[in-house]
């Protein structure tokens, strides 16, 4: 399966990496490596992430790269995984915009 980031998820991830690079370049490298490892696992097992408990009505799953939660949607017919949002674990989250199927 292919993995794509929504524009919002791309912006949030880029902002996080920019902040980490400024504060602690080693932490930015670790975060990128951890996210890359999680994405490789997700490609192999797209339904492995649990549903998002805050939004049971949405077709979302999540994976963790501490302390961040990445929310994604699987489009099986197109063999595509959309990363739609990411939040720090301490943040209150709101329902993300989902890309059209």
N, CA, C and O atoms as a printed pandas DataFrame, in Angstrom:
     atom_number atom_name residue_name chain_id  residue_number  x_coord  y_coord  z_coord
0              1         N          UNK        A               1    0.840   -1.192    0.000
1              2        CA          UNK        A               1    0.000    0.000    0.000
2              3         C          UNK        A               1    0.877    1.244    0.000
3              4         O          UNK        A               1    1.965    1.274    0.575
4              5         N          UNK        A               2    0.366    2.254   -0.660
5              6        CA          UNK        A               2    1.036    3.547   -0.644
6              7         C          UNK        A               2    0.556    4.336    0.569
7              8         O          UNK        A               2   -0.560    4.148    1.052
8              9         N          UNK        A               3    1.417    5.216    1.044
9             10        CA          UNK        A               3    1.045    6.092    2.152
10            11         C          UNK        A               3    1.181    7.534    1.683
11            12         O          UNK        A               3    2.188    7.926    1.095
12            13         N          UNK        A               4    0.148    8.302    1.957
13            14        CA          UNK        A               4    0.170    9.734    1.635
14            15         C          UNK        A               4   -0.244   10.520    2.867
15            16         O          UNK        A               4   -1.071   10.073    3.661
16            17         N          UNK        A               5    0.343   11.692    3.008
17            18        CA          UNK        A               5   -0.022   12.614    4.077
18            19         C          UNK        A               5   -0.963   13.659    3.506
19            20         O          UNK        A               5   -0.731   14.183    2.416
20            21         N          UNK        A               6   -2.025   13.961    4.241
21            22        CA          UNK        A               6   -2.899   15.067    3.849
22            23         C          UNK        A               6   -2.104   16.361    3.978
23            24         O          UNK        A               6   -1.088   16.386    4.671
24            25         N          UNK        A               7   -2.545   17.435    3.326
25            26        CA          UNK        A               7   -1.835   18.713    3.477
26            27         C          UNK        A               7   -1.682   19.140    4.939
27            28         O          UNK        A               7   -0.621   19.620    5.338
28            29         N          UNK        A               8   -2.741   18.967    5.735
29            30        CA          UNK        A               8   -2.662   19.362    7.139
30            31         C          UNK        A               8   -1.647   18.508    7.897
31            32         O          UNK        A               8   -0.846   19.037    8.669
32            33         N          UNK        A               9   -1.676   17.209    7.684
33            34        CA          UNK        A               9   -0.722   16.320    8.364
34            35         C          UNK        A               9    0.710   16.639    7.933
35            36         O          UNK        A               9    1.629   16.599    8.751
36            37         N          UNK        A              10    0.898   16.953    6.660
37            38        CA          UNK        A              10    2.229   17.326    6.169
38            39         C          UNK        A              10    2.724   18.577    6.872
39            40         O          UNK        A              10    3.871   18.638    7.315
40            41         N          UNK        A              11    1.853   19.577    6.971
41            42        CA          UNK        A              11    2.229   20.832    7.634
42            43         C          UNK        A              11    2.584   20.586    9.092
43            44         O          UNK        A              11    3.610   21.073    9.567
44            45         N          UNK        A              12    1.757   19.843    9.805
45            46        CA          UNK        A              12    2.027   19.582   11.228
46            47         C          UNK        A              12    3.341   18.825   11.417
47            48         O          UNK        A              12    4.127   19.149   12.308
48            49         N          UNK        A              13    3.573   17.822   10.580
49            50        CA          UNK        A              13    4.796   17.028   10.701
50            51         C          UNK        A              13    6.024   17.892   10.381
51            52         O          UNK        A              13    7.028   17.828   11.090
52            53         N          UNK        A              14    5.946   18.690    9.329
53            54        CA          UNK        A              14    7.065   19.581    8.978
54            55         C          UNK        A              14    7.343   20.594   10.087
55            56         O          UNK        A              14    8.501   20.878   10.395
56            57         N          UNK        A              15    6.287   21.137   10.685
57            58        CA          UNK        A              15    6.463   22.092   11.784
58            59         C          UNK        A              15    7.110   21.423   12.993
59            60         O          UNK        A              15    7.981   22.006   13.638
60            61         N          UNK        A              16    6.686   20.208   13.295
61            62        CA          UNK        A              16    7.282   19.471   14.407
62            63         C          UNK        A              16    8.770   19.250   14.162
63            64         O          UNK        A              16    9.590   19.492   15.048
64            65         N          UNK        A              17    9.118   18.795   12.971
65            66        CA          UNK        A              17   10.532   18.540   12.677
66            67         C          UNK        A              17   11.352   19.822   12.708
67            68         O          UNK        A              17   12.483   19.819   13.193
68            69         N          UNK        A              18   10.801   20.910   12.199
69            70        CA          UNK        A              18   11.512   22.189   12.237
70            71         C          UNK        A              18   11.773   22.620   13.682
71            72         O          UNK        A              18   12.870   23.069   14.016
72            73         N          UNK        A              19   10.762   22.479   14.527
73            74        CA          UNK        A              19   10.916   22.832   15.938
74            75         C          UNK        A              19   11.977   21.947   16.599
75            76         O          UNK        A              19   12.855   22.441   17.307
76            77         N          UNK        A              20   11.888   20.648   16.362
77            78        CA          UNK        A              20   12.864   19.737   16.971
78            79         C          UNK        A              20   14.280   20.008   16.475
79            80         O          UNK        A              20   15.232   19.966   17.254
80            81         N          UNK        A              21   14.420   20.284   15.186
81            82        CA          UNK        A              21   15.761   20.582   14.648
82            83         C          UNK        A              21   16.368   21.804   15.331
83            84         O          UNK        A              21   17.571   21.859   15.588
84            85         N          UNK        A              22   15.510   22.782   15.618
85            86        CA          UNK        A              22   15.975   24.000   16.278
86            87         C          UNK        A              22   16.357   23.734   17.735
87            88         O          UNK        A              22   17.368   24.236   18.227
88            89         N          UNK        A              23   15.534   22.936   18.415
89            90        CA          UNK        A              23   15.746   22.690   19.840
90            91         C          UNK        A              23   16.761   21.583   20.115
91            92         O          UNK        A              23   17.584   21.691   21.024
92            93         N          UNK        A              24   16.688   20.520   19.317
93            94        CA          UNK        A              24   17.517   19.348   19.572
94            95         C          UNK        A              24   17.600   18.515   18.287
95            96         O          UNK        A              24   16.754   17.652   18.051
96            97         N          UNK        A              25   18.609   18.770   17.466
97            98        CA          UNK        A              25   18.716   18.067   16.179
98            99         C          UNK        A              25   18.709   16.541   16.310
99           100         O          UNK        A              25   18.180   15.850   15.439
100          101         N          UNK        A              26   19.279   16.019   17.370
101          102        CA          UNK        A              26   19.277   14.573   17.567
102          103         C          UNK        A              26   17.855   14.049   17.773
103          104         O          UNK        A              26   17.506   12.982   17.269
104          105         N          UNK        A              27   17.048   14.789   18.503
105          106        CA          UNK        A              27   15.647   14.394   18.711
106          107         C          UNK        A              27   14.886   14.408   17.389
107          108         O          UNK        A              27   14.028   13.555   17.163
108          109         N          UNK        A              28   15.188   15.359   16.518
109          110        CA          UNK        A              28   14.541   15.403   15.199
110          111         C          UNK        A              28   14.910   14.167   14.383
111          112         O          UNK        A              28   14.052   13.578   13.726
112          113         N          UNK        A              29   16.167   13.777   14.421
113          114        CA          UNK        A              29   16.604   12.580   13.693
114          115         C          UNK        A              29   15.927   11.332   14.245
115          116         O          UNK        A              29   15.496   10.467   13.483
116          117         N          UNK        A              30   15.833   11.239   15.568
117          118        CA          UNK        A              30   15.159   10.087   16.183
118          119         C          UNK        A              30   13.685   10.047   15.798
119          120         O          UNK        A              30   13.150    8.982   15.490
120          121         N          UNK        A              31   13.030   11.200   15.814
121          122        CA          UNK        A              31   11.618   11.258   15.452
122          123         C          UNK        A              31   11.420   10.802   14.008
123          124         O          UNK        A              31   10.524   10.006   13.726
124          125         N          UNK        A              32   12.240   11.295   13.103
125          126        CA          UNK        A              32   12.104   10.891   11.699
126          127         C          UNK        A              32   12.312    9.389   11.543
127          128         O          UNK        A              32   11.572    8.736   10.809
128          129         N          UNK        A              33   13.306    8.839   12.222
129          130        CA          UNK        A              33   13.570    7.397   12.142
130          131         C          UNK        A              33   12.406    6.600   12.725
131          132         O          UNK        A              33   12.006    5.582   12.161
132          133         N          UNK        A              34   11.864    7.056   13.844
133          134        CA          UNK        A              34   10.739    6.355   14.475
134          135         C          UNK        A              34    9.485    6.406   13.596
135          136         O          UNK        A              34    8.775    5.408   13.472
136          137         N          UNK        A              35    9.212    7.553   12.992
137          138        CA          UNK        A              35    8.055    7.684   12.104
138          139         C          UNK        A              35    8.253    6.807   10.870
139          140         O          UNK        A              35    7.325    6.128   10.432
140          141         N          UNK        A              36    9.450    6.822   10.317
141          142        CA          UNK        A              36    9.736    5.987    9.145
142          143         C          UNK        A              36    9.512    4.510    9.467
143          144         O          UNK        A              36    8.919    3.783    8.670
144          145         N          UNK        A              37    9.975    4.073   10.613
145          146        CA          UNK        A              37    9.792    2.678   11.039
146          147         C          UNK        A              37    8.290    2.362   11.193
147          148         O          UNK        A              37    7.830    1.303   10.766
148          149         N          UNK        A              38    7.547    3.273   11.793
149          150        CA          UNK        A              38    6.103    3.071   11.971
150          151         C          UNK        A              38    5.386    3.016   10.626
151          152         O          UNK        A              38    4.456    2.227   10.456
152          153         N          UNK        A              39    5.804    3.842    9.669
153          154        CA          UNK        A              39    5.178    3.843    8.349
154          155         C          UNK        A              39    5.476    2.558    7.580
155          156         O          UNK        A              39    4.613    2.043    6.869
156          157         N          UNK        A              40    6.681    2.047    7.721
157          158        CA          UNK        A              40    7.015    0.766    7.073
158          159         C          UNK        A              40    6.135   -0.355    7.635
159          160         O          UNK        A              40    5.644   -1.199    6.885
160          161         N          UNK        A              41    5.943   -0.358    8.937
161          162        CA          UNK        A              41    5.089   -1.359    9.574
162          163         C          UNK        A              41    3.636   -1.186    9.106
163          164         O          UNK        A              41    2.941   -2.168    8.844
164          165         N          UNK        A              42    3.191    0.058    9.006
165          166        CA          UNK        A              42    1.832    0.345    8.572
166          167         C          UNK        A              42    1.581   -0.146    7.147
167          168         O          UNK        A              42    0.499   -0.652    6.847
168          169         N          UNK        A              43    2.574    0.000    6.269
169          170        CA          UNK        A              43    2.430   -0.499    4.893
170          171         C          UNK        A              43    2.136   -1.999    4.876
171          172         O          UNK        A              43    1.330   -2.479    4.079
172          173         N          UNK        A              44    2.796   -2.718    5.759
173          174        CA          UNK        A              44    2.611   -4.167    5.817
174          175         C          UNK        A              44    1.310   -4.561    6.518
175          176         O          UNK        A              44    0.667   -5.540    6.138
176          177         N          UNK        A              45    0.933   -3.809    7.525
177          178        CA          UNK        A              45   -0.225   -4.150    8.349
178          179         C          UNK        A              45   -1.122   -2.920    8.507
179          180         O          UNK        A              45   -1.180   -2.334    9.588
180          181         N          UNK        A              46   -1.816   -2.529    7.448
181          182        CA          UNK        A              46   -2.567   -1.264    7.496
182          183         C          UNK        A              46   -3.704   -1.227    8.515
183          184         O          UNK        A              46   -4.092   -0.144    8.954
184          185         N          UNK        A              47   -4.238   -2.362    8.895
185          186        CA          UNK        A              47   -5.343   -2.368    9.855
186          187         C          UNK        A              47   -4.866   -2.646   11.274
187          188         O          UNK        A              47   -5.676   -2.934   12.155
188          189         N          UNK        A              48   -3.567   -2.564   11.501
189          190        CA          UNK        A              48   -3.016   -2.909   12.816
190          191         C          UNK        A              48   -3.274   -1.842   13.874
191          192         O          UNK        A              48   -3.301   -2.150   15.066
192          193         N          UNK        A              49   -3.461   -0.606   13.459
193          194        CA          UNK        A              49   -3.709    0.456   14.435
194          195         C          UNK        A              49   -5.121    0.387   14.982
195          196         O          UNK        A              49   -6.054    0.067   14.245
196          197         N          UNK        A              50   -5.292    0.682   16.257
197          198        CA          UNK        A              50   -6.643    0.655   16.828
198          199         C          UNK        A              50   -7.481    1.830   16.327
199          200         O          UNK        A              50   -6.941    2.860   15.922
200          201         N          UNK        A              51   -8.799    1.668   16.358
201          202        CA          UNK        A              51   -9.675    2.804   16.024
202          203         C          UNK        A              51   -9.452    3.953   17.010
203          204         O          UNK        A              51   -8.972    3.750   18.126
204          205         N          UNK        A              52   -9.807    5.145   16.579
205          206        CA          UNK        A              52   -9.663    6.334   17.418
206          207         C          UNK        A              52  -10.882    6.411   18.333
207          208         O          UNK        A              52  -12.002    6.639   17.876
208          209         N          UNK        A              53  -10.649    6.220   19.625
209          210        CA          UNK        A              53  -11.766    6.113   20.574
210          211         C          UNK        A              53  -12.596    7.390   20.673
211          212         O          UNK        A              53  -13.788    7.325   20.975
212          213         N          UNK        A              54  -11.992    8.539   20.426
213          214        CA          UNK        A              54  -12.730    9.801   20.528
214          215         C          UNK        A              54  -13.742    9.979   19.383
215          216         O          UNK        A              54  -14.700   10.742   19.507
216          217         N          UNK        A              55  -13.520    9.272   18.277
217          218        CA          UNK        A              55  -14.382    9.433   17.099
218          219         C          UNK        A              55  -14.781    8.071   16.529
219          220         O          UNK        A              55  -14.385    7.727   15.416
220          221         N          UNK        A              56  -15.562    7.295   17.284
221          222        CA          UNK        A              56  -15.902    5.943   16.817
222          223         C          UNK        A              56  -16.717    5.943   15.521
223          224         O          UNK        A              56  -16.773    4.927   14.829
224          225         N          UNK        A              57  -17.343    7.060   15.192
225          226        CA          UNK        A              57  -18.160    7.141   13.979
226          227         C          UNK        A              57  -17.313    7.355   12.720
227          228         O          UNK        A              57  -17.817    7.203   11.607
228          229         N          UNK        A              58  -16.035    7.706   12.883
229          230        CA          UNK        A              58  -15.167    7.960   11.733
230          231         C          UNK        A              58  -14.319    6.728   11.417
231          232         O          UNK        A              58  -13.941    5.982   12.320
232          233         N          UNK        A              59  -14.022    6.519   10.140
233          234        CA          UNK        A              59  -13.210    5.354    9.741
234          235         C          UNK        A              59  -11.719    5.620    9.947
235          236         O          UNK        A              59  -10.926    5.531    9.010
236          237         N          UNK        A              60  -11.356    5.944   11.173
237          238        CA          UNK        A              60   -9.970    6.305   11.473
238          239         C          UNK        A              60   -9.320    5.265   12.367
239          240         O          UNK        A              60   -9.967    4.621   13.192
240          241         N          UNK        A              61   -8.026    5.129   12.172
241          242        CA          UNK        A              61   -7.179    4.326   13.040
242          243         C          UNK        A              61   -6.020    5.220   13.452
243          244         O          UNK        A              61   -5.874    6.343   12.968
244          245         N          UNK        A              62   -5.204    4.700   14.350
245          246        CA          UNK        A              62   -4.082    5.506   14.816
246          247         C          UNK        A              62   -2.862    4.640   15.081
247          248         O          UNK        A              62   -2.963    3.436   15.315
248          249         N          UNK        A              63   -1.713    5.286   15.038
249          250        CA          UNK        A              63   -0.491    4.662   15.533
250          251         C          UNK        A              63    0.242    5.717   16.340
251          252         O          UNK        A              63    0.054    6.918   16.146
252          253         N          UNK        A              64    1.068    5.249   17.235
253          254        CA          UNK        A              64    1.792    6.150   18.128
254          255         C          UNK        A              64    3.262    6.179   17.789
255          256         O          UNK        A              64    3.879    5.151   17.510
256          257         N          UNK        A              65    3.805    7.368   17.819
257          258        CA          UNK        A              65    5.246    7.598   17.859
258          259         C          UNK        A              65    5.378    8.594   18.992
259          260         O          UNK        A              65    5.228    9.801   18.807
260          261         N          UNK        A              66    5.660    8.061   20.164
261          262        CA          UNK        A              66    5.608    8.846   21.397
262          263         C          UNK        A              66    6.349   10.166   21.284
263          264         O          UNK        A              66    7.487   10.203   20.816
264          265         N          UNK        A              67    5.719   11.239   21.704
265          266        CA          UNK        A              67    4.417   11.354   22.365
266          267         C          UNK        A              67    3.294   11.741   21.394
267          268         O          UNK        A              67    2.304   12.341   21.811
268          269         N          UNK        A              68    3.436   11.408   20.118
269          270        CA          UNK        A              68    2.466   11.830   19.103
270          271         C          UNK        A              68    1.557   10.696   18.666
271          272         O          UNK        A              68    1.948    9.530   18.614
272          273         N          UNK        A              69    0.325   11.084   18.354
273          274        CA          UNK        A              69   -0.660   10.166   17.789
274          275         C          UNK        A              69   -0.858   10.561   16.331
275          276         O          UNK        A              69   -1.125   11.724   16.026
276          277         N          UNK        A              70   -0.727    9.599   15.445
277          278        CA          UNK        A              70   -0.945    9.802   14.018
278          279         C          UNK        A              70   -2.261    9.112   13.655
279          280         O          UNK        A              70   -2.448    7.931   13.948
280          281         N          UNK        A              71   -3.168    9.851   13.019
281          282        CA          UNK        A              71   -4.474    9.333   12.653
282          283         C          UNK        A              71   -4.482    9.055   11.153
283          284         O          UNK        A              71   -4.028    9.873   10.353
284          285         N          UNK        A              72   -5.003    7.891   10.789
285          286        CA          UNK        A              72   -4.994    7.525    9.377
286          287         C          UNK        A              72   -6.279    6.825    8.966
287          288         O          UNK        A              72   -7.048    6.327    9.788
288          289         N          UNK        A              73   -6.471    6.811    7.658
289          290        CA          UNK        A              73   -7.627    6.167    7.033
290          291         C          UNK        A              73   -7.117    5.234    5.953
291          292         O          UNK        A              73   -6.231    5.598    5.179
292          293         N          UNK        A              74   -7.666    4.041    5.897
293          294        CA          UNK        A              74   -7.268    3.069    4.887
294          295         C          UNK        A              74   -8.310    3.070    3.765
295          296         O          UNK        A              74   -9.506    2.908    4.008
296          297         N          UNK        A              75   -7.835    3.253    2.547
297          298        CA          UNK        A              75   -8.676    3.154    1.361
298          299         C          UNK        A              75   -8.249    1.877    0.637
299          300         O          UNK        A              75   -7.373    1.902   -0.226
300          301         N          UNK        A              76   -8.881    0.763    1.002
301          302        CA          UNK        A              76   -8.478   -0.547    0.480
302          303         C          UNK        A              76   -8.644   -0.652   -1.025
303          304         O          UNK        A              76   -7.821   -1.272   -1.698
304          305         N          UNK        A              77   -9.689   -0.059   -1.554
305          306        CA          UNK        A              77   -9.943   -0.167   -2.993
306          307         C          UNK        A              77   -8.832    0.486   -3.810
307          308         O          UNK        A              77   -8.522    0.031   -4.911
308          309         N          UNK        A              78   -8.234    1.544   -3.281
309          310        CA          UNK        A              78   -7.144    2.235   -3.987
310          311         C          UNK        A              78   -5.771    1.843   -3.458
311          312         O          UNK        A              78   -4.745    2.349   -3.914
312          313         N          UNK        A              79   -5.770    0.920   -2.475
313          314        CA          UNK        A              79   -4.515    0.480   -1.849
314          315         C          UNK        A              79   -3.706    1.692   -1.367
315          316         O          UNK        A              79   -2.533    1.873   -1.692
316          317         N          UNK        A              80   -4.401    2.501   -0.578
317          318        CA          UNK        A              80   -3.845    3.773   -0.134
318          319         C          UNK        A              80   -4.132    3.988    1.348
319          320         O          UNK        A              80   -5.230    3.702    1.827
320          321         N          UNK        A              81   -3.149    4.485    2.056
321          322        CA          UNK        A              81   -3.300    4.870    3.458
322          323         C          UNK        A              81   -3.081    6.377    3.525
323          324         O          UNK        A              81   -2.039    6.886    3.111
324          325         N          UNK        A              82   -4.074    7.076    4.049
325          326        CA          UNK        A              82   -3.987    8.521    4.220
326          327         C          UNK        A              82   -3.661    8.841    5.673
327          328         O          UNK        A              82   -4.435    8.501    6.568
328          329         N          UNK        A              83   -2.542    9.480    5.915
329          330        CA          UNK        A              83   -2.263   10.056    7.234
330          331         C          UNK        A              83   -2.996   11.396    7.223
331          332         O          UNK        A              83   -2.642   12.293    6.459
332          333         N          UNK        A              84   -4.007   11.529    8.064
333          334        CA          UNK        A              84   -4.860   12.714    7.979
334          335         C          UNK        A              84   -4.572   13.759    9.044
335          336         O          UNK        A              84   -4.924   14.926    8.875
336          337         N          UNK        A              85   -3.934   13.352   10.146
337          338        CA          UNK        A              85   -3.700   14.308   11.233
338          339         C          UNK        A              85   -2.693   13.723   12.210
339          340         O          UNK        A              85   -2.494   12.510   12.257
340          341         N          UNK        A              86   -2.074   14.577   12.972
341          342        CA          UNK        A              86   -1.217   14.138   14.071
342          343         C          UNK        A              86   -1.362   15.123   15.212
343          344         O          UNK        A              86   -1.504   16.327   15.001
344          345         N          UNK        A              87   -1.324   14.594   16.425
345          346        CA          UNK        A              87   -1.484   15.415   17.621
346          347         C          UNK        A              87   -0.514   14.937   18.684
347          348         O          UNK        A              87   -0.191   13.752   18.770
348          349         N          UNK        A              88   -0.065   15.867   19.479
349          350        CA          UNK        A              88    0.702   15.513   20.672
350          351         C          UNK        A              88   -0.266   14.810   21.622
351          352         O          UNK        A              88   -1.431   15.195   21.720
352          353         N          UNK        A              89    0.209   13.793   22.312
353          354        CA          UNK        A              89   -0.643   13.012   23.195
354          355         C          UNK        A              89   -1.319   13.813   24.284
355          356         O          UNK        A              89   -2.362   13.396   24.787
356          357         N          UNK        A              90   -0.757   14.960   24.670
357          358        CA          UNK        A              90   -1.341   15.778   25.737
358          359         C          UNK        A              90   -2.395   16.754   25.215
359          360         O          UNK        A              90   -3.080   17.400   26.007
360          361         N          UNK        A              91   -2.533   16.869   23.894
361          362        CA          UNK        A              91   -3.490   17.814   23.325
362          363         C          UNK        A              91   -4.893   17.229   23.298
363          364         O          UNK        A              91   -5.081   16.018   23.174
364          365         N          UNK        A              92   -5.871   18.113   23.417
365          366        CA          UNK        A              92   -7.258   17.730   23.145
366          367         C          UNK        A              92   -7.395   17.714   21.632
367          368         O          UNK        A              92   -7.008   18.669   20.957
368          369         N          UNK        A              93   -7.944   16.634   21.102
369          370        CA          UNK        A              93   -8.042   16.533   19.652
370          371         C          UNK        A              93   -9.438   16.864   19.180
371          372         O          UNK        A              93  -10.403   16.786   19.941
372          373         N          UNK        A              94   -9.537   17.238   17.910
373          374        CA          UNK        A              94  -10.833   17.464   17.274
374          375         C          UNK        A              94  -10.890   16.571   16.033
375          376         O          UNK        A              94   -9.856   16.147   15.518
376          377         N          UNK        A              95  -12.066   16.300   15.575
377          378        CA          UNK        A              95  -12.233   15.408   14.431
378          379         C          UNK        A              95  -11.493   15.973   13.208
379          380         O          UNK        A              95  -11.701   17.125   12.827
380          381         N          UNK        A              96  -10.643   15.163   12.608
381          382        CA          UNK        A              96   -9.898   15.641   11.437
382          383         C          UNK        A              96  -10.745   15.629   10.172
383          384         O          UNK        A              96  -11.734   14.904   10.068
384          385         N          UNK        A              97  -10.335   16.443    9.226
385          386        CA          UNK        A              97  -10.938   16.430    7.887
386          387         C          UNK        A              97  -10.440   15.169    7.197
387          388         O          UNK        A              97   -9.245   14.874    7.225
388          389         N          UNK        A              98  -11.339   14.435    6.588
389          390        CA          UNK        A              98  -10.954   13.221    5.888
390          391         C          UNK        A              98  -10.882   13.471    4.389
391          392         O          UNK        A              98  -11.752   14.140    3.832
392          393         N          UNK        A              99   -9.849   12.937    3.725
393          394        CA          UNK        A              99   -9.796   13.081    2.273
394          395         C          UNK        A              99  -10.936   12.287    1.633
395          396         O          UNK        A              99  -11.391   11.286    2.186
396          397         N          UNK        A             100  -11.379   12.730    0.496
397          398        CA          UNK        A             100  -12.449   12.022   -0.209
398          399         C          UNK        A             100  -11.963   10.633   -0.613
399          400         O          UNK        A             100  -10.808   10.470   -1.006
400          401         N          UNK        A             101  -12.840    9.629   -0.520
401          402        CA          UNK        A             101  -12.437    8.266   -0.906
402          403         C          UNK        A             101  -12.173    8.139   -2.386
403          404         O          UNK        A             101  -11.827    7.057   -2.861
